[in-house]
Amino acid sequence: MASNKVRSIRLFFILGILISVLVACGGESGYAPISPVVPTLSTDNSPTDIMASPSNNSITTGTPTAIATIAPSTATHMVWYTTALAFQRTEAADRQNFWNSEATQKAQFLVSCDDTDLDAYDYQVSTNGEWIAVSCGNKSRQKIIVQNKEGIRWAVKPEDFPGIDNDYGWLKPKYWSLDGQYLFLTRTFARSGGGDECFGGGGEYALFQLDLKNGSWATIIPPTNGFPGYDIHFSPSGRRYAVDIDGITIADFKSGEVVKVDARGVIDLSWSPDGRYLAYSVATCDEAGQAKSASVYIWDLQTSREQLLFSYEKLILHLELWLDDSTFRVLGKKLVKTEDVRIVNGVNVCPCYNYVYDVYVYNIVREQFVFSGTATPYP
């Protein structure tokens, strides 16, 4: 999360000469810590599905209307390319600074994997700096040690959760609540599979909530074995999460409200920094598995409605990052034929294809692109 925040801040300054900014108001109610609704757990610690506990006042939003379309200009490529390279250098320096800071935080905790046959392969410090999650494992076994500075300690193992075993899924820390009361964990598969250009999903197969005060846990999103899993995103304040279930489901931990957005072929989800907008891209593919069309939408927290921003044919649109509360960058990815004939050892190995890229920067308040250009070659 911190890395994404650094990326957004740095890129805003680097692209400042290219775009002007209008900031939208009315996002989530500040950044005050918001504790998720705690499901009631039975004495045997069996999970309670929080998806069933909200009021379920589902809102199916209306049919969107297109606002704008624009073709990228090749004349802007060198400006974008130079800017992107500068951003990458700056990002590398920021990433190193973040790692150094994180290493300093880790040193404040005296925690180990305990088991001699398990190695620590990942460390994550809570947002408030009071807790650490240490992922320990080998080829066949895993556990996560969650401990605070006072020595309160919880050992979490995949076999403690429903639908997870060592052959098909491990646990991974996903999100710390801002007040330090909860750690959310996802289930991930250790295996991968193929797919076409419209292959969505975030590779997450469940969401669990661990109460750091007493070590109890609850199921937020029930486990699934359906490939490629879910794409789960918490809003900046942690009050809401969005997931590509039944189109897109947006759940509010504080009010219990659940919003259903009618969307098919979801590729990416991304919250604006203030939590007002959820941007998402969708795509359709033909029988050959190649992109037919792609679109970018936003869901607006103020109106609880979605809106189509722009669409293109024969490409995939990926949400890259937000530059401010109402401006974000999208990468267009298109598969094009580069050769009809290439002989290798007397055999034609073509037709051959390669990807070309376009970049779009869109401002929601202005309802227009503020920058567009070819991104090929991509740095």
N, C-alpha and C positions, 0 to 999 in steps of 0.2 A: 504494500500500500504506500509506504513511504517513498519507494522508488518511483511509482506512478506519479506521486505528487511532485517529486523533483523534476521528472520529465516535463510535466505540464508547465511548471513555473519557468524552467529554463527555455523551453521552446517558445513561450510567450514573448520573452525578451528578444530572442534571436529573430523571430518573425515579425517583430514590432515594426520594422520598416515596410513590411508588405501588407499588413492589415491594420485597420482601425477597429476599436473595440467598443461595443455597446453592451452593458452589463444588465442582464435581466434580474428582476427582483422577484421575491415570493417563493423561495425554495423551501427546504425543510426548515422546521422551526428551530433555527440556530444549530449550534454544534454541542449543546449541552448533552452530557451522558444520558442515554435513555436505556433503561433496563428492559430486555425482552420479557414478554409474558412468560411466567414460569409454569409449565404444565404440572398438573398434580400427578405425582409418581406413586405407584403402589409400593407396598413394603418389600416386594420381591424385586423391585427396581426394573420391572418391565416397562417398556417405553410407552409414552402417551403421545399420540400424533397431534402436534400443534396445528397442522393443516385442518383438522376437524374442529378445533376449539374456537377459532374466531367466529364472528357473527355470520360470515359467509354472505355478506351483502355484495354479491358479485355484480360488477358493472361491465357489460359488454359495450365497448365503445363503437362509435359510428363509422361510416365509410369515409376514409380520408380523401382529400382533394389535393392534387399536385400543385406545388407552388412554383417551382422553377426547374429548368433544365439548362445545361450549358456544356459546351464541348471544351476540353482543355486545349490550351494554346501551346504549341511546341516552342514558341519564342520564350516562354517563361521557364523552360527546363533548366538552363544553366543557373538562373537565380535560385531556383528551388534546390538544385543539386548541390550548389555551393553552401546554401543554408543548411541542408540536411547533413552534410559532412561536418560543418562547424558544430551542429547540434550533437552529433555522435561523439565528437571529441569532448565537448562539455559534459555530456551525459556520462562518459567513461570516468571523468574526474569526479563528478558528483557521486557516482556509484562507489568509487573507491572511498570517498569520504564517509558515505553511509556505512560501508562495511567496517571501516575503522571505528565509527561510533558504536556500531552494533557489537563489535568485539569488546569494546570498553564495557558495555552493558552486560555482556555474557560473563565477564570476569567477576561481576558482583555476586554471581550465584555459584554455590558449591553443590554441583549436581553431577551425577554419573549414571551410566546405564545399569550398574550393579552386576548384571550377568556378564561373565567373562567372555561368553561367545557372541555377544551383541556389540556392534559398533555404533557410535553416535554418528549419524549422517546428516542431521539437520537440527538447527537451533532457531527458535523464534521467541522473541521477547514481546511481552504484552505492550499495548499502546501506552499504558501508564507506567511501564517500566518495573512493575512489581512482581511479575510472573515470567517464567520461562517454560517453554515446551521443548523437550529434547526427544527427537525421534531416534530410536535405537532399533537395530535389526540386523538380520543376515538373510541368506537366500530363502529361508523357510519360516522365519519367525520375526515378529515385530512387537514393540510396545512403545508407548509414548509416556515419558516422565514429565508431569506438570508440577512445578514447584515454585513457591514464592521465597522471598528473602528471609522469612521467619522460619523456613523449613517445613511448612505445610506442603504435603506431597501427595499426588495422586498418580497411580500407575494405570494407564489405559491400554487395553489390548484388543485387537480386532475381534477375537472370539467372544468378548463381552457384549458385542453388539449384534443385532439380528442381521442375517443375510450377508455376513462377511466371513470369509475363511482365508487362510493363508495362501491358498492356490489362486484365488480370484480377486482378492481385494484387500488393500491396506487402508489404514487411517492416515489422514493428513490434516494438520492444523489449517483452518481456513480463515478465521476472523476472530479477533478479540473484541469484546464489547468495550466501549470507551471508558466505562466506569470500572473495568477490571473484574467484573463479577462472573463473566461467562467466557468460555472458549468454545467456538464452533468448529466442528471437525467434519471433514468429508470422507467419503469412501472413494478410493481410486482403484482402477484395475492395473495390474502389473503387466497386462498384455495390450497389444494394439491391433487394429484392423484397418482395412482399406476403405475407400469410399470415393464418390465422384466429387465434382467441384462444389456441389451443394451440401457437402458433408459438414453438418453443424455439430452442436453438442460440445460441452466443455470437459468431458472425461471425468465427471463427478457423478457418483451413483447413489448418494444419500447425503443427508445433512443431520448432524447430531449436535445437541447443546449440552456442554458439561458445566455444571454449577461448581464454581471454584471454592465456594464456602463449605460445601458438604460432600462433594465428589459424586453427587447423583447426576444422572443424565436423562435426556429425553430425545425422542425422535422428532425432528422438525420436518424433514422430507423423507418418506419411507424409502428403503433400499430398492433398487431395481437392477435387474440383470440385462435390461435392454441397452443395446449398443447404439450410439456412442455415449450414452449417459446424458447428464444435464449440464447446463451452463448457469452457475449460480453467482449472483453479484449482490453484495450488500451496498446500501446507500452510504454516503460519507458519514452520516451520523450514526449509522447502525440501526436506525429505527425501522427500516424496511429492507426486504430483499426481493430480488426479481429472479425468476427462473423460467426456462423455456419448457414449461409443462402446460398442456392444454393451450397451446399458443404461447402466451406469456402470462405467468401468474405473478402478481405483485402483492405481497403480504405486509401488513403494518403490525409490528409487534405491540405497539402502544394501544391502538384502537381496536385491533382484531379484524379490521376490514381487509377483505380480499378482493382485488380487482383482477378481472380476466380480460386480457387483450387478445382480440382475434388476429392471430399471425401464423403464417405457415412458412416453413423453410427458413427458420431463424438461423442466422449465421453468427452475429455478434450482439452483445448487450453492453451498454456503458452508461453509468450515471454521470450527470454533470456535477462539478465540484460542490455546488450548493444543494444538490439533491432534488432540484425542481424537475429536471428533465431526465427521462430514461430514453436514450437513443438506441435504436436497434436496426440492424440490417437484415434483409430477407432475400432469398434467391430461389429461382426455379431452374431446373435442368431438364434437358431433353432425354430421350431414351438412351443416347450414347453417353450420358453422364456429363455433358458439357453445358455450361451456363446459357440459359435463354434470356434471362433478365434478372436485374437486381434493383432493390429500392432501399432507401433509408427513411426511417420514420422517427418521430419522437412521441413519447407519452408525456403529457404535462400534468404535474401533480396538482396544479391550481384548478384545472378544469376536468381532470380525470378523463381526458380524451386523447386519442392519438391523431397524428397528422403526418401525411406523406410530404416529405421534403423534396426528394428528387429520385428519378429512376433512369436506368440505362439498360441497353440490350447487350447481350453476349459478353458479360463480365460479372465478376463477383466484387462486392463492395465490403471492405473491412474497416471497422471503426478503429482508428489508431489512438487518438488521445484528445483531451479537451484543452483548449488554450485559455479559456476563461469560462464563466458560468453559462455563456450562450454561444460560444464559438468552438467548433470541433473540427478535427481533420480526419478525412476518409481516404483510404487507398483503394483505387480501382485496379483489379487484376484480371487481365484478359489473355486467354490462350489463343495464339495465332500460329498458322502454319509457316514454317521458315524454309523448309526444303521438301521437294517432292521425291528427289532421288539422292541417295547416298549409298554407295557400294562399299560393303565391308566383307572381305573374303569372298567376293563374287556374289554377294547377296545384297539386295536393296533393303536397307533397314528403315526407310522412310515410307510414307510421309512423316516428317518430324515437326514437332511443335515446341514453342517456347512461350514464356509469359512476358507481356509488356504491362507497364504500370502507368496509371494516372493518379494525380493527387488533387484532392478537393478540400478547401477550407470553407465552411459554411457558417453563417451567422443567423441564428434563429430569430432574433429580434428584427433584423433587417429583412429577413426572408429572402436572402440572396447569398450567392457565393462571393467571398472576398478575395479568394485566390484559387487559381486552378492551373494545372500545367502537367506536361508529361513527366513521369518519374522514372523513365527508362533511359539509361541504365539506372537501377536502384542501388544506392550506396551499400 
